[in-house]
Amino acid sequence: MNDPSTYWLNVTNIALGVVVLACCIAVVVGIVQEVAARRKKVHAMAKLDSEVNDLVASFQDGHTFHVPSLGVTMADGGEELGKKDEER
């Protein structure tokens, strides 16, 4: 420790160790936040799925929905085959 170059080398190593430790902590915090966000999303989607299942179960056919202002809407957004044949 009497040599000044050894002193500064030790100070630099300690400073780099602190920086590496701070980066590791930042990565761990990021991973924990990502896992928490994914769990929250899965929980919210499970709740949404049950609501959508209830909505679909209230109709006889899960592929079409009757909206009075729009008429019958189709799940795939396509046109009925009967109308397409009439146009030709």
Jmol script that loads the backbone (N, CA, C; Angstrom):
load data "model"
ATOM      1  N   MET A   1       0.825  -1.201   0.000  1.00  0.00           N
ATOM      2  CA  MET A   1       0.000   0.000   0.000  1.00  0.00           C
ATOM      3  C   MET A   1       0.863   1.257   0.000  1.00  0.00           C
ATOM      4  N   ASN A   2       2.171   1.127   0.181  1.00  0.00           N
ATOM      5  CA  ASN A   2       3.036   2.297   0.203  1.00  0.00           C
ATOM      6  C   ASN A   2       3.244   2.884  -1.178  1.00  0.00           C
ATOM      7  N   ASP A   3       3.099   2.092  -2.195  1.00  0.00           N
ATOM      8  CA  ASP A   3       3.306   2.573  -3.559  1.00  0.00           C
ATOM      9  C   ASP A   3       2.062   3.332  -4.015  1.00  0.00           C
ATOM     10  N   PRO A   4       2.194   4.593  -4.498  1.00  0.00           N
ATOM     11  CA  PRO A   4       1.015   5.371  -4.933  1.00  0.00           C
ATOM     12  C   PRO A   4       0.259   4.727  -6.095  1.00  0.00           C
ATOM     13  N   SER A   5       0.946   4.051  -7.004  1.00  0.00           N
ATOM     14  CA  SER A   5       0.249   3.415  -8.123  1.00  0.00           C
ATOM     15  C   SER A   5      -0.619   2.265  -7.621  1.00  0.00           C
ATOM     16  N   THR A   6      -0.194   1.558  -6.587  1.00  0.00           N
ATOM     17  CA  THR A   6      -0.989   0.484  -6.005  1.00  0.00           C
ATOM     18  C   THR A   6      -2.235   1.057  -5.322  1.00  0.00           C
ATOM     19  N   TYR A   7      -2.077   2.197  -4.670  1.00  0.00           N
ATOM     20  CA  TYR A   7      -3.206   2.847  -3.996  1.00  0.00           C
ATOM     21  C   TYR A   7      -4.291   3.212  -5.009  1.00  0.00           C
ATOM     22  N   TRP A   8      -3.911   3.848  -6.113  1.00  0.00           N
ATOM     23  CA  TRP A   8      -4.891   4.251  -7.112  1.00  0.00           C
ATOM     24  C   TRP A   8      -5.478   3.051  -7.854  1.00  0.00           C
ATOM     25  N   LEU A   9      -4.686   2.014  -8.002  1.00  0.00           N
ATOM     26  CA  LEU A   9      -5.203   0.794  -8.609  1.00  0.00           C
ATOM     27  C   LEU A   9      -6.297   0.183  -7.729  1.00  0.00           C
ATOM     28  N   ASN A  10      -6.073   0.170  -6.422  1.00  0.00           N
ATOM     29  CA  ASN A  10      -7.083  -0.353  -5.497  1.00  0.00           C
ATOM     30  C   ASN A  10      -8.337   0.515  -5.475  1.00  0.00           C
ATOM     31  N   VAL A  11      -8.156   1.839  -5.500  1.00  0.00           N
ATOM     32  CA  VAL A  11      -9.307   2.749  -5.516  1.00  0.00           C
ATOM     33  C   VAL A  11     -10.117   2.542  -6.793  1.00  0.00           C
ATOM     34  N   THR A  12      -9.430   2.406  -7.923  1.00  0.00           N
ATOM     35  CA  THR A  12     -10.112   2.175  -9.201  1.00  0.00           C
ATOM     36  C   THR A  12     -10.856   0.843  -9.185  1.00  0.00           C
ATOM     37  N   ASN A  13     -10.256  -0.190  -8.665  1.00  0.00           N
ATOM     38  CA  ASN A  13     -10.912  -1.500  -8.589  1.00  0.00           C
ATOM     39  C   ASN A  13     -12.151  -1.447  -7.694  1.00  0.00           C
ATOM     40  N   ILE A  14     -12.061  -0.742  -6.578  1.00  0.00           N
ATOM     41  CA  ILE A  14     -13.225  -0.606  -5.696  1.00  0.00           C
ATOM     42  C   ILE A  14     -14.342   0.160  -6.402  1.00  0.00           C
ATOM     43  N   ALA A  15     -13.992   1.243  -7.103  1.00  0.00           N
ATOM     44  CA  ALA A  15     -14.991   2.019  -7.836  1.00  0.00           C
ATOM     45  C   ALA A  15     -15.648   1.172  -8.925  1.00  0.00           C
ATOM     46  N   LEU A  16     -14.870   0.403  -9.659  1.00  0.00           N
ATOM     47  CA  LEU A  16     -15.435  -0.474 -10.693  1.00  0.00           C
ATOM     48  C   LEU A  16     -16.312  -1.566 -10.067  1.00  0.00           C
ATOM     49  N   GLY A  17     -15.910  -2.059  -8.906  1.00  0.00           N
ATOM     50  CA  GLY A  17     -16.726  -3.056  -8.213  1.00  0.00           C
ATOM     51  C   GLY A  17     -18.075  -2.488  -7.814  1.00  0.00           C
ATOM     52  N   VAL A  18     -18.089  -1.235  -7.353  1.00  0.00           N
ATOM     53  CA  VAL A  18     -19.344  -0.583  -6.981  1.00  0.00           C
ATOM     54  C   VAL A  18     -20.230  -0.395  -8.220  1.00  0.00           C
ATOM     55  N   VAL A  19     -19.628  -0.009  -9.346  1.00  0.00           N
ATOM     56  CA  VAL A  19     -20.396   0.175 -10.581  1.00  0.00           C
ATOM     57  C   VAL A  19     -20.989  -1.154 -11.039  1.00  0.00           C
ATOM     58  N   VAL A  20     -20.196  -2.210 -11.001  1.00  0.00           N
ATOM     59  CA  VAL A  20     -20.698  -3.533 -11.405  1.00  0.00           C
ATOM     60  C   VAL A  20     -21.825  -3.975 -10.477  1.00  0.00           C
ATOM     61  N   LEU A  21     -21.676  -3.752  -9.188  1.00  0.00           N
ATOM     62  CA  LEU A  21     -22.731  -4.108  -8.230  1.00  0.00           C
ATOM     63  C   LEU A  21     -24.015  -3.326  -8.513  1.00  0.00           C
ATOM     64  N   ALA A  22     -23.887  -2.033  -8.817  1.00  0.00           N
ATOM     65  CA  ALA A  22     -25.067  -1.217  -9.140  1.00  0.00           C
ATOM     66  C   ALA A  22     -25.742  -1.724 -10.411  1.00  0.00           C
ATOM     67  N   CYS A  23     -24.958  -2.113 -11.406  1.00  0.00           N
ATOM     68  CA  CYS A  23     -25.537  -2.649 -12.650  1.00  0.00           C
ATOM     69  C   CYS A  23     -26.249  -3.974 -12.404  1.00  0.00           C
ATOM     70  N   CYS A  24     -25.668  -4.830 -11.588  1.00  0.00           N
ATOM     71  CA  CYS A  24     -26.315  -6.107 -11.263  1.00  0.00           C
ATOM     72  C   CYS A  24     -27.638  -5.875 -10.537  1.00  0.00           C
ATOM     73  N   ILE A  25     -27.653  -4.930  -9.629  1.00  0.00           N
ATOM     74  CA  ILE A  25     -28.898  -4.606  -8.906  1.00  0.00           C
ATOM     75  C   ILE A  25     -29.940  -4.072  -9.883  1.00  0.00           C
ATOM     76  N   ALA A  26     -29.522  -3.228 -10.836  1.00  0.00           N
ATOM     77  CA  ALA A  26     -30.458  -2.689 -11.822  1.00  0.00           C
ATOM     78  C   ALA A  26     -31.053  -3.802 -12.679  1.00  0.00           C
ATOM     79  N   VAL A  27     -30.238  -4.780 -13.061  1.00  0.00           N
ATOM     80  CA  VAL A  27     -30.732  -5.902 -13.869  1.00  0.00           C
ATOM     81  C   VAL A  27     -31.733  -6.736 -13.068  1.00  0.00           C
ATOM     82  N   VAL A  28     -31.427  -7.005 -11.813  1.00  0.00           N
ATOM     83  CA  VAL A  28     -32.333  -7.793 -10.971  1.00  0.00           C
ATOM     84  C   VAL A  28     -33.664  -7.059 -10.783  1.00  0.00           C
ATOM     85  N   VAL A  29     -33.617  -5.752 -10.557  1.00  0.00           N
ATOM     86  CA  VAL A  29     -34.847  -4.972 -10.409  1.00  0.00           C
ATOM     87  C   VAL A  29     -35.661  -5.018 -11.706  1.00  0.00           C
ATOM     88  N   GLY A  30     -34.991  -4.907 -12.850  1.00  0.00           N
ATOM     89  CA  GLY A  30     -35.687  -4.982 -14.139  1.00  0.00           C
ATOM     90  C   GLY A  30     -36.348  -6.332 -14.346  1.00  0.00           C
ATOM     91  N   ILE A  31     -35.666  -7.402 -13.980  1.00  0.00           N
ATOM     92  CA  ILE A  31     -36.241  -8.746 -14.126  1.00  0.00           C
ATOM     93  C   ILE A  31     -37.458  -8.910 -13.221  1.00  0.00           C
ATOM     94  N   VAL A  32     -37.357  -8.432 -11.993  1.00  0.00           N
ATOM     95  CA  VAL A  32     -38.489  -8.542 -11.059  1.00  0.00           C
ATOM     96  C   VAL A  32     -39.684  -7.746 -11.580  1.00  0.00           C
ATOM     97  N   GLN A  33     -39.438  -6.549 -12.109  1.00  0.00           N
ATOM     98  CA  GLN A  33     -40.539  -5.752 -12.654  1.00  0.00           C
ATOM     99  C   GLN A  33     -41.169  -6.437 -13.861  1.00  0.00           C
ATOM    100  N   GLU A  34     -40.356  -7.045 -14.723  1.00  0.00           N
ATOM    101  CA  GLU A  34     -40.888  -7.728 -15.905  1.00  0.00           C
ATOM    102  C   GLU A  34     -41.741  -8.931 -15.498  1.00  0.00           C
ATOM    103  N   VAL A  35     -41.277  -9.709 -14.545  1.00  0.00           N
ATOM    104  CA  VAL A  35     -42.049 -10.869 -14.078  1.00  0.00           C
ATOM    105  C   VAL A  35     -43.363 -10.410 -13.445  1.00  0.00           C
ATOM    106  N   ALA A  36     -43.304  -9.342 -12.661  1.00  0.00           N
ATOM    107  CA  ALA A  36     -44.530  -8.830 -12.038  1.00  0.00           C
ATOM    108  C   ALA A  36     -45.513  -8.326 -13.096  1.00  0.00           C
ATOM    109  N   ALA A  37     -45.006  -7.653 -14.125  1.00  0.00           N
ATOM    110  CA  ALA A  37     -45.884  -7.150 -15.190  1.00  0.00           C
ATOM    111  C   ALA A  37     -46.518  -8.301 -15.965  1.00  0.00           C
ATOM    112  N   ARG A  38     -45.740  -9.350 -16.226  1.00  0.00           N
ATOM    113  CA  ARG A  38     -46.306 -10.501 -16.952  1.00  0.00           C
ATOM    114  C   ARG A  38     -47.376 -11.203 -16.129  1.00  0.00           C
ATOM    115  N   ARG A  39     -47.132 -11.352 -14.833  1.00  0.00           N
ATOM    116  CA  ARG A  39     -48.152 -11.987 -13.979  1.00  0.00           C
ATOM    117  C   ARG A  39     -49.416 -11.136 -13.927  1.00  0.00           C
ATOM    118  N   LYS A  40     -49.248  -9.828 -13.847  1.00  0.00           N
ATOM    119  CA  LYS A  40     -50.403  -8.939 -13.811  1.00  0.00           C
ATOM    120  C   LYS A  40     -51.188  -9.031 -15.122  1.00  0.00           C
ATOM    121  N   LYS A  41     -50.472  -9.125 -16.243  1.00  0.00           N
ATOM    122  CA  LYS A  41     -51.129  -9.229 -17.545  1.00  0.00           C
ATOM    123  C   LYS A  41     -51.880 -10.556 -17.666  1.00  0.00           C
ATOM    124  N   VAL A  42     -51.258 -11.644 -17.226  1.00  0.00           N
ATOM    125  CA  VAL A  42     -51.919 -12.954 -17.285  1.00  0.00           C
ATOM    126  C   VAL A  42     -53.182 -12.946 -16.432  1.00  0.00           C
ATOM    127  N   HIS A  43     -53.100 -12.344 -15.255  1.00  0.00           N
ATOM    128  CA  HIS A  43     -54.268 -12.272 -14.374  1.00  0.00           C
ATOM    129  C   HIS A  43     -55.382 -11.444 -15.015  1.00  0.00           C
ATOM    130  N   ALA A  44     -55.014 -10.318 -15.642  1.00  0.00           N
ATOM    131  CA  ALA A  44     -56.019  -9.469 -16.289  1.00  0.00           C
ATOM    132  C   ALA A  44     -56.633 -10.174 -17.498  1.00  0.00           C
ATOM    133  N   MET A  45     -55.820 -10.897 -18.256  1.00  0.00           N
ATOM    134  CA  MET A  45     -56.344 -11.603 -19.425  1.00  0.00           C
ATOM    135  C   MET A  45     -57.248 -12.754 -19.014  1.00  0.00           C
ATOM    136  N   ALA A  46     -56.946 -13.404 -17.909  1.00  0.00           N
ATOM    137  CA  ALA A  46     -57.804 -14.494 -17.443  1.00  0.00           C
ATOM    138  C   ALA A  46     -59.173 -13.944 -17.069  1.00  0.00           C
ATOM    139  N   LYS A  47     -59.197 -12.782 -16.443  1.00  0.00           N
ATOM    140  CA  LYS A  47     -60.463 -12.157 -16.082  1.00  0.00           C
ATOM    141  C   LYS A  47     -61.224 -11.747 -17.343  1.00  0.00           C
ATOM    142  N   LEU A  48     -60.488 -11.211 -18.330  1.00  0.00           N
ATOM    143  CA  LEU A  48     -61.105 -10.809 -19.585  1.00  0.00           C
ATOM    144  C   LEU A  48     -61.652 -12.022 -20.320  1.00  0.00           C
ATOM    145  N   ASP A  49     -60.906 -13.123 -20.320  1.00  0.00           N
ATOM    146  CA  ASP A  49     -61.370 -14.325 -20.999  1.00  0.00           C
ATOM    147  C   ASP A  49     -62.689 -14.817 -20.414  1.00  0.00           C
ATOM    148  N   SER A  50     -62.847 -14.751 -19.113  1.00  0.00           N
ATOM    149  CA  SER A  50     -64.104 -15.206 -18.522  1.00  0.00           C
ATOM    150  C   SER A  50     -65.253 -14.284 -18.920  1.00  0.00           C
ATOM    151  N   GLU A  51     -64.988 -12.977 -19.025  1.00  0.00           N
ATOM    152  CA  GLU A  51     -66.026 -12.041 -19.462  1.00  0.00           C
ATOM    153  C   GLU A  51     -66.402 -12.287 -20.926  1.00  0.00           C
ATOM    154  N   VAL A  52     -65.401 -12.537 -21.769  1.00  0.00           N
ATOM    155  CA  VAL A  52     -65.670 -12.802 -23.189  1.00  0.00           C
ATOM    156  C   VAL A  52     -66.423 -14.123 -23.333  1.00  0.00           C
ATOM    157  N   ASN A  53     -66.051 -15.132 -22.564  1.00  0.00           N
ATOM    158  CA  ASN A  53     -66.770 -16.407 -22.614  1.00  0.00           C
ATOM    159  C   ASN A  53     -68.223 -16.237 -22.207  1.00  0.00           C
ATOM    160  N   ASP A  54     -68.482 -15.426 -21.201  1.00  0.00           N
ATOM    161  CA  ASP A  54     -69.863 -15.155 -20.802  1.00  0.00           C
ATOM    162  C   ASP A  54     -70.624 -14.445 -21.916  1.00  0.00           C
ATOM    163  N   LEU A  55     -69.967 -13.503 -22.597  1.00  0.00           N
ATOM    164  CA  LEU A  55     -70.609 -12.781 -23.693  1.00  0.00           C
ATOM    165  C   LEU A  55     -70.939 -13.719 -24.843  1.00  0.00           C
ATOM    166  N   VAL A  56     -69.995 -14.563 -25.213  1.00  0.00           N
ATOM    167  CA  VAL A  56     -70.218 -15.496 -26.316  1.00  0.00           C
ATOM    168  C   VAL A  56     -71.284 -16.513 -25.947  1.00  0.00           C
ATOM    169  N   ALA A  57     -71.313 -16.932 -24.703  1.00  0.00           N
ATOM    170  CA  ALA A  57     -72.315 -17.912 -24.278  1.00  0.00           C
ATOM    171  C   ALA A  57     -73.720 -17.320 -24.308  1.00  0.00           C
ATOM    172  N   SER A  58     -73.831 -15.993 -24.227  1.00  0.00           N
ATOM    173  CA  SER A  58     -75.155 -15.385 -24.249  1.00  0.00           C
ATOM    174  C   SER A  58     -75.766 -15.396 -25.649  1.00  0.00           C
ATOM    175  N   PHE A  59     -74.965 -15.625 -26.670  1.00  0.00           N
ATOM    176  CA  PHE A  59     -75.457 -15.740 -28.044  1.00  0.00           C
ATOM    177  C   PHE A  59     -75.523 -17.216 -28.415  1.00  0.00           C
ATOM    178  N   GLN A  60     -76.379 -17.545 -29.403  1.00  0.00           N
ATOM    179  CA  GLN A  60     -76.504 -18.935 -29.818  1.00  0.00           C
ATOM    180  C   GLN A  60     -75.274 -19.364 -30.622  1.00  0.00           C
ATOM    181  N   ASP A  61     -74.780 -18.472 -31.469  1.00  0.00           N
ATOM    182  CA  ASP A  61     -73.637 -18.781 -32.318  1.00  0.00           C
ATOM    183  C   ASP A  61     -72.484 -17.863 -31.914  1.00  0.00           C
ATOM    184  N   GLY A  62     -71.326 -18.415 -31.612  1.00  0.00           N
ATOM    185  CA  GLY A  62     -70.199 -17.624 -31.165  1.00  0.00           C
ATOM    186  C   GLY A  62     -69.500 -16.867 -32.270  1.00  0.00           C
ATOM    187  N   HIS A  63     -69.950 -17.036 -33.529  1.00  0.00           N
ATOM    188  CA  HIS A  63     -69.260 -16.398 -34.653  1.00  0.00           C
ATOM    189  C   HIS A  63     -69.957 -15.147 -35.169  1.00  0.00           C
ATOM    190  N   THR A  64     -71.219 -14.966 -34.834  1.00  0.00           N
ATOM    191  CA  THR A  64     -71.934 -13.772 -35.286  1.00  0.00           C
ATOM    192  C   THR A  64     -72.586 -13.093 -34.094  1.00  0.00           C
ATOM    193  N   PHE A  65     -72.664 -11.776 -34.171  1.00  0.00           N
ATOM    194  CA  PHE A  65     -73.289 -10.988 -33.119  1.00  0.00           C
ATOM    195  C   PHE A  65     -74.295 -10.048 -33.760  1.00  0.00           C
ATOM    196  N   HIS A  66     -75.465  -9.944 -33.158  1.00  0.00           N
ATOM    197  CA  HIS A  66     -76.487  -9.048 -33.692  1.00  0.00           C
ATOM    198  C   HIS A  66     -76.363  -7.695 -33.001  1.00  0.00           C
ATOM    199  N   VAL A  67     -76.023  -6.693 -33.805  1.00  0.00           N
ATOM    200  CA  VAL A  67     -75.958  -5.313 -33.310  1.00  0.00           C
ATOM    201  C   VAL A  67     -77.031  -4.561 -34.074  1.00  0.00           C
ATOM    202  N   PRO A  68     -78.070  -4.033 -33.394  1.00  0.00           N
ATOM    203  CA  PRO A  68     -79.201  -3.436 -34.099  1.00  0.00           C
ATOM    204  C   PRO A  68     -78.804  -2.344 -35.102  1.00  0.00           C
ATOM    205  N   SER A  69     -77.847  -1.508 -34.780  1.00  0.00           N
ATOM    206  CA  SER A  69     -77.489  -0.433 -35.701  1.00  0.00           C
ATOM    207  C   SER A  69     -76.638  -0.923 -36.867  1.00  0.00           C
ATOM    208  N   LEU A  70     -75.979  -2.073 -36.717  1.00  0.00           N
ATOM    209  CA  LEU A  70     -75.112  -2.596 -37.782  1.00  0.00           C
ATOM    210  C   LEU A  70     -75.700  -3.803 -38.480  1.00  0.00           C
ATOM    211  N   GLY A  71     -76.662  -4.445 -37.875  1.00  0.00           N
ATOM    212  CA  GLY A  71     -77.156  -5.699 -38.413  1.00  0.00           C
ATOM    213  C   GLY A  71     -76.333  -6.827 -37.816  1.00  0.00           C
ATOM    214  N   VAL A  72     -76.159  -7.889 -38.575  1.00  0.00           N
ATOM    215  CA  VAL A  72     -75.386  -9.021 -38.097  1.00  0.00           C
ATOM    216  C   VAL A  72     -73.939  -8.816 -38.534  1.00  0.00           C
ATOM    217  N   THR A  73     -73.027  -8.804 -37.586  1.00  0.00           N
ATOM    218  CA  THR A  73     -71.609  -8.675 -37.925  1.00  0.00           C
ATOM    219  C   THR A  73     -70.981 -10.047 -37.897  1.00  0.00           C
ATOM    220  N   MET A  74     -69.998 -10.239 -38.772  1.00  0.00           N
ATOM    221  CA  MET A  74     -69.330 -11.527 -38.852  1.00  0.00           C
ATOM    222  C   MET A  74     -67.965 -11.431 -38.187  1.00  0.00           C
ATOM    223  N   ALA A  75     -67.585 -12.482 -37.486  1.00  0.00           N
ATOM    224  CA  ALA A  75     -66.348 -12.479 -36.718  1.00  0.00           C
ATOM    225  C   ALA A  75     -65.123 -12.301 -37.606  1.00  0.00           C
ATOM    226  N   ASP A  76     -65.138 -12.866 -38.810  1.00  0.00           N
ATOM    227  CA  ASP A  76     -63.970 -12.760 -39.677  1.00  0.00           C
ATOM    228  C   ASP A  76     -64.011 -11.518 -40.559  1.00  0.00           C
ATOM    229  N   GLY A  77     -65.062 -10.740 -40.478  1.00  0.00           N
ATOM    230  CA  GLY A  77     -65.168  -9.508 -41.251  1.00  0.00           C
ATOM    231  C   GLY A  77     -65.477  -9.740 -42.720  1.00  0.00           C
ATOM    232  N   GLY A  78     -65.757 -10.964 -43.075  1.00  0.00           N
ATOM    233  CA  GLY A  78     -66.007 -11.294 -44.476  1.00  0.00           C
ATOM    234  C   GLY A  78     -67.442 -11.032 -44.885  1.00  0.00           C
ATOM    235  N   GLU A  79     -67.714 -11.320 -46.134  1.00  0.00           N
ATOM    236  CA  GLU A  79     -69.063 -11.155 -46.661  1.00  0.00           C
ATOM    237  C   GLU A  79     -69.727 -12.523 -46.741  1.00  0.00           C
ATOM    238  N   GLU A  80     -71.018 -12.521 -46.657  1.00  0.00           N
ATOM    239  CA  GLU A  80     -71.746 -13.782 -46.785  1.00  0.00           C
ATOM    240  C   GLU A  80     -71.615 -14.291 -48.213  1.00  0.00           C
ATOM    241  N   LEU A  81     -71.595 -15.599 -48.386  1.00  0.00           N
ATOM    242  CA  LEU A  81     -71.415 -16.183 -49.712  1.00  0.00           C
ATOM    243  C   LEU A  81     -72.603 -15.906 -50.619  1.00  0.00           C
ATOM    244  N   GLY A  82     -73.809 -15.848 -50.060  1.00  0.00           N
ATOM    245  CA  GLY A  82     -74.997 -15.612 -50.875  1.00  0.00           C
ATOM    246  C   GLY A  82     -74.954 -14.250 -51.550  1.00  0.00           C
ATOM    247  N   LYS A  83     -74.535 -13.221 -50.876  1.00  0.00           N
ATOM    248  CA  LYS A  83     -74.455 -11.887 -51.455  1.00  0.00           C
ATOM    249  C   LYS A  83     -73.381 -11.808 -52.518  1.00  0.00           C
ATOM    250  N   LYS A  84     -72.296 -12.526 -52.353  1.00  0.00           N
ATOM    251  CA  LYS A  84     -71.199 -12.486 -53.306  1.00  0.00           C
ATOM    252  C   LYS A  84     -71.622 -13.132 -54.623  1.00  0.00           C
ATOM    253  N   ASP A  85     -72.415 -14.217 -54.532  1.00  0.00           N
ATOM    254  CA  ASP A  85     -72.885 -14.882 -55.743  1.00  0.00           C
ATOM    255  C   ASP A  85     -73.897 -14.021 -56.497  1.00  0.00           C
ATOM    256  N   GLU A  86     -74.702 -13.227 -55.792  1.00  0.00           N
ATOM    257  CA  GLU A  86     -75.711 -12.381 -56.434  1.00  0.00           C
ATOM    258  C   GLU A  86     -75.067 -11.248 -57.217  1.00  0.00           C
ATOM    259  N   GLU A  87     -73.925 -10.747 -56.774  1.00  0.00           N
ATOM    260  CA  GLU A  87     -73.273  -9.631 -57.441  1.00  0.00           C
ATOM    261  C   GLU A  87     -72.716 -10.027 -58.799  1.00  0.00           C
ATOM    262  N   ARG A  88     -72.348 -11.258 -58.993  1.00  0.00           N
ATOM    263  CA  ARG A  88     -71.729 -11.715 -60.246  1.00  0.00           C
ATOM    264  C   ARG A  88     -72.721 -11.953 -61.314  1.00  0.00           C
TER     265      ARG A  88
END
end "model"
wireframe off; spacefill off
backbone 0.3
color backbone group
